[in-house]
């Protein structure tokens, strides 16, 4: 190659300009094919290596996609055993797929020659920017994941939390929807409810019905307890096999507190409680047991015309 270039320079240095031009043209015609072939020979190892790396990356992508599909099937079966909400299951599967595909792409890009550190840094910056702009929604999303894992309540449960209560209608990715007894719909962010105290009223199959009634000190305590026992034992919604307790709860200022406890099915709780209170009032009135109520003594002071001390006229009436 150097010798050919030397010949071209020598031809260009000839005195005859026409002859020099022809010599240079002939020398370039011989040099051009050889120069291209030589450069191709130099580039061939690099191109071959890049082709091999590209082929390896393609194989990684194909195998990785199949592995992601197998992972999705396994994750789907695992989540189905947990009996999560359909929307929650779909979200978790989508997150799993995104992470798995990202790993496959990173491995394939590194085989081609793209630094994985640069891709990770770019993804990290984008994730940080999105996280800062959607931190409230992400908090609710994290709350929904926490609810899914801990499962403090499920659809259909009646819960009380933060001054609100109702039956759970839906557990979404961001909000939990409640339906109140008077048919109002309440939407609660999962981020708030996951960090609050939640009382699940219907989590258990049975609930205890507690009844306390104050009777007068002149009433028969033993008879009052017998009537309470009888009302609980004869009520069709009370589970007698679970035990009934009748007790004297307190010696209060206005009377003696008589209490009773029995168990019923959770769906029958309010029906049993209301019916028992009604029967207690009816039975106590029929047997002459006084249920005292607050009273106020009223005294009217009347002054005579002479300005002397007046007389007090007592009067009693309910408060």
PAROPA-156278 format. One line per field, with one value per residue (C-alpha): residue number from 1; residue in three letters; x, y, z negated. Coordinates in steps of 0.02 Angstrom, whole numbers. Layout:
% PAROPA-156278
lokol: NUM|...
bami: ala|...
c1: X|...
c2: Y|...
c3: Z|...
//
This chain:
% PAROPA-156278
lokol: 1|2|3|4|5|6|7|8|9|10|11|12|13|14|15|16|17|18|19|20|21|22|23|24|25|26|27|28|29|30|31|32|33|34|35|36|37|38|39|40|41|42|43|44|45|46|47|48|49|50|51|52|53|54|55|56|57|58|59|60|61|62|63|64|65|66|67|68|69|70|71|72|73|74|75|76|77|78|79|80|81|82|83|84|85|86|87|88|89|90|91|92|93|94|95|96|97|98|99|100|101|102|103|104|105|106|107|108|109|110|111|112|113|114|115|116|117|118|119|120|121|122|123|124|125|126|127|128|129|130|131|132|133|134|135|136|137|138|139|140|141|142|143|144|145|146|147|148|149|150|151|152|153|154|155|156|157|158|159|160|161|162|163|164|165|166|167|168|169|170|171|172|173|174|175|176|177|178|179|180|181|182|183|184|185|186|187|188|189|190|191|192|193|194|195|196|197|198|199|200|201|202|203|204|205|206|207|208|209|210|211|212|213|214|215|216|217|218|219|220|221|222|223|224|225|226|227|228|229|230|231|232|233|234|235|236|237|238|239|240|241|242|243|244|245|246|247|248|249|250|251|252|253|254|255|256|257|258|259|260|261|262|263|264|265|266|267|268|269|270|271|272|273|274|275|276|277|278|279|280|281|282|283|284|285|286|287|288|289|290|291|292|293|294|295|296|297|298|299|300|301|302|303|304|305|306|307|308|309|310|311|312|313|314|315|316|317|318|319
bami: unk|unk|unk|unk|unk|unk|unk|unk|unk|unk|unk|unk|unk|unk|unk|unk|unk|unk|unk|unk|unk|unk|unk|unk|unk|unk|unk|unk|unk|unk|unk|unk|unk|unk|unk|unk|unk|unk|unk|unk|unk|unk|unk|unk|unk|unk|unk|unk|unk|unk|unk|unk|unk|unk|unk|unk|unk|unk|unk|unk|unk|unk|unk|unk|unk|unk|unk|unk|unk|unk|unk|unk|unk|unk|unk|unk|unk|unk|unk|unk|unk|unk|unk|unk|unk|unk|unk|unk|unk|unk|unk|unk|unk|unk|unk|unk|unk|unk|unk|unk|unk|unk|unk|unk|unk|unk|unk|unk|unk|unk|unk|unk|unk|unk|unk|unk|unk|unk|unk|unk|unk|unk|unk|unk|unk|unk|unk|unk|unk|unk|unk|unk|unk|unk|unk|unk|unk|unk|unk|unk|unk|unk|unk|unk|unk|unk|unk|unk|unk|unk|unk|unk|unk|unk|unk|unk|unk|unk|unk|unk|unk|unk|unk|unk|unk|unk|unk|unk|unk|unk|unk|unk|unk|unk|unk|unk|unk|unk|unk|unk|unk|unk|unk|unk|unk|unk|unk|unk|unk|unk|unk|unk|unk|unk|unk|unk|unk|unk|unk|unk|unk|unk|unk|unk|unk|unk|unk|unk|unk|unk|unk|unk|unk|unk|unk|unk|unk|unk|unk|unk|unk|unk|unk|unk|unk|unk|unk|unk|unk|unk|unk|unk|unk|unk|unk|unk|unk|unk|unk|unk|unk|unk|unk|unk|unk|unk|unk|unk|unk|unk|unk|unk|unk|unk|unk|unk|unk|unk|unk|unk|unk|unk|unk|unk|unk|unk|unk|unk|unk|unk|unk|unk|unk|unk|unk|unk|unk|unk|unk|unk|unk|unk|unk|unk|unk|unk|unk|unk|unk|unk|unk|unk|unk|unk|unk|unk|unk|unk|unk|unk|unk|unk|unk|unk|unk|unk|unk|unk|unk|unk|unk|unk|unk|unk|unk|unk|unk|unk|unk
c1: 0|141|233|79|57|240|214|65|168|309|189|116|292|328|362|231|66|-40|69|67|-123|-139|-13|-104|-272|-204|-125|-287|-387|-274|-272|-462|-519|-374|-406|-591|-553|-420|-539|-673|-547|-505|-690|-739|-688|-782|-938|-931|-916|-1061|-1166|-1129|-1174|-1334|-1378|-1346|-1455|-1595|-1583|-1588|-1745|-1834|-1789|-1824|-1999|-2041|-1976|-2082|-2237|-2199|-2172|-2340|-2430|-2346|-2386|-2566|-2589|-2509|-2620|-2774|-2740|-2736|-2913|-2875|-2986|-2980|-2918|-2782|-2727|-2715|-2612|-2488|-2469|-2438|-2304|-2221|-2220|-2146|-2004|-1967|-1966|-1853|-1726|-1728|-1703|-1560|-1469|-1494|-1437|-1280|-1237|-1251|-1133|-1251|-1198|-1333|-1281|-1335|-1505|-1530|-1483|-1605|-1745|-1705|-1717|-1882|-1952|-1901|-1983|-2145|-2142|-2124|-2269|-2383|-2332|-2513|-2575|-2425|-2464|-2640|-2568|-2450|-2598|-2697|-2550|-2541|-2728|-2708|-2569|-2639|-2823|-2904|-3069|-3146|-3289|-3453|-3381|-3451|-3309|-3286|-3134|-3095|-3274|-3347|-3432|-3518|-3515|-3365|-3425|-3259|-3073|-2986|-2806|-2827|-2992|-3105|-3292|-3414|-3603|-3686|-3844|-3946|-3876|-3744|-3581|-3417|-3251|-3099|-2918|-2824|-2675|-2783|-2878|-2721|-2645|-2803|-2883|-3009|-3147|-3216|-3389|-3436|-3269|-3332|-3480|-3560|-3580|-3625|-3787|-3764|-3916|-3911|-4066|-4077|-4215|-4270|-4196|-4368|-4389|-4356|-4179|-4201|-4360|-4278|-4134|-4254|-4351|-4190|-4135|-4303|-4306|-4135|-4171|-4336|-4277|-4260|-4106|-4003|-3882|-3921|-3784|-3653|-3705|-3808|-3747|-3859|-3778|-3793|-3686|-3683|-3770|-3794|-3860|-4029|-4050|-3978|-3905|-3958|-3864|-3873|-3760|-3796|-3732|-3815|-3766|-3683|-3816|-3952|-3868|-3974|-4137|-4102|-4047|-4198|-4319|-4239|-4250|-4434|-4472|-4377|-4484|-4645|-4600|-4539|-4697|-4807|-4718|-4710|-4523|-4488|-4372|-4332|-4309|-4230|-4343|-4325|-4396|-4468|-4503|-4596|-4563|-4709|-4688|-4835|-4879|-4795|-4630|-4615|-4543|-4639|-4698|-4625|-4743|-4658|-4687|-4618|-4606|-4504|-4349
c2: 0|122|79|118|284|323|286|402|541|509|513|676|751|722|879|832|881|773|622|653|661|499|413|471|414|242|224|275|153|15|79|105|-78|-135|3|-43|-228|-195|-88|-222|-351|-239|-213|-395|-453|-309|-339|-524|-492|-370|-494|-630|-514|-464|-647|-685|-537|-600|-773|-695|-598|-751|-861|-720|-688|-872|-871|-717|-807|-957|-841|-758|-926|-974|-804|-816|-985|-922|-766|-872|-972|-810|-769|-585|-462|-476|-298|-323|-486|-403|-261|-377|-481|-323|-265|-436|-435|-260|-305|-469|-388|-248|-375|-468|-307|-253|-418|-412|-230|-270|-409|-287|-167|-41|-9|-69|62|200|120|94|274|335|226|282|465|439|339|473|610|511|465|646|702|559|532|542|413|302|309|248|114|57|56|-57|-178|-178|-213|-356|-435|-412|-428|-337|-341|-412|-368|-385|-351|-211|-104|50|161|343|394|311|143|37|-123|-146|-142|-137|-137|-46|-4|171|178|69|95|77|73|143|69|214|175|310|273|322|319|307|320|159|258|329|172|64|178|189|76|-36|-127|-271|-296|-448|-539|-674|-791|-747|-589|-564|-472|-370|-293|-185|-115|-7|-53|36|-8|-59|-186|-373|-404|-594|-581|-461|-582|-728|-628|-581|-764|-819|-689|-743|-930|-918|-803|-899|-802|-828|-975|-1056|-1185|-1047|-996|-855|-744|-636|-521|-367|-240|-95|-11|156|319|298|110|-65|-112|-287|-357|-510|-581|-707|-755|-745|-759|-601|-566|-579|-464|-308|-403|-500|-346|-240|-381|-420|-238|-233|-394|-334|-177|-277|-411|-288|-182|-337|-400|-231|-203|-17|56|226|385|549|668|850|929|1102|1226|1388|1531|1652|1817|1906|2089|2144|2086|1948|1779|1679|1500|1360|1253|1088|1004|848|812|713|794
c3: 0|-44|116|221|136|170|355|361|284|407|554|495|487|674|782|909|833|948|919|732|728|826|711|555|627|670|498|410|515|454|275|248|253|149|20|1|-15|-144|-249|-236|-296|-444|-488|-468|-644|-725|-620|-655|-842|-840|-742|-869|-1013|-923|-898|-1082|-1133|-1021|-1099|-1273|-1225|-1157|-1305|-1428|-1357|-1377|-1555|-1593|-1529|-1639|-1787|-1752|-1754|-1918|-1996|-1937|-2021|-2181|-2187|-2149|-2307|-2407|-2344|-2315|-2224|-2034|-2009|-2139|-2059|-1889|-1960|-2045|-1886|-1785|-1908|-1903|-1711|-1705|-1822|-1733|-1559|-1622|-1685|-1519|-1419|-1533|-1508|-1319|-1307|-1405|-1283|-1138|-1225|-1303|-1484|-1604|-1731|-1613|-1584|-1771|-1807|-1675|-1743|-1921|-1875|-1785|-1930|-2054|-1952|-1935|-2119|-2176|-2066|-2118|-2298|-2362|-2238|-2272|-2459|-2421|-2308|-2445|-2564|-2447|-2439|-2629|-2640|-2516|-2617|-2793|-2742|-2890|-2796|-2639|-2523|-2618|-2791|-2900|-2964|-3073|-3048|-3085|-3123|-2968|-2952|-2823|-2722|-2607|-2426|-2335|-2373|-2230|-2194|-2266|-2361|-2468|-2441|-2587|-2590|-2746|-2824|-2752|-2579|-2565|-2474|-2557|-2464|-2577|-2515|-2552|-2617|-2757|-2803|-2804|-2938|-3044|-3174|-3085|-3180|-3078|-3151|-3046|-3047|-3167|-3144|-3312|-3418|-3600|-3640|-3799|-3886|-4042|-4128|-4285|-4408|-4566|-4735|-4795|-4654|-4672|-4607|-4605|-4501|-4380|-4352|-4326|-4196|-4104|-4104|-4039|-3900|-3836|-3849|-3756|-3618|-3453|-3394|-3553|-3552|-3720|-3695|-3701|-3876|-3953|-4095|-4205|-4333|-4442|-4352|-4474|-4619|-4534|-4603|-4520|-4542|-4524|-4354|-4297|-4147|-4035|-3900|-3765|-3592|-3422|-3240|-3176|-3043|-3179|-3305|-3287|-3268|-3427|-3525|-3480|-3516|-3685|-3741|-3695|-3789|-3944|-3953|-3929|-4058|-4190|-4173|-4186|-4345|-4430|-4417|-4413|-4283|-4361|-4261|-4311|-4407|-4458|-4616|-4578|-4721|-4683|-4804|-4826|-4917|-5005|-4977|-5140|-5073|-5201|-5173|-5048|-5055|-4952|-4851|-4810|-4646|-4567|-4382|-4259|-4191
//
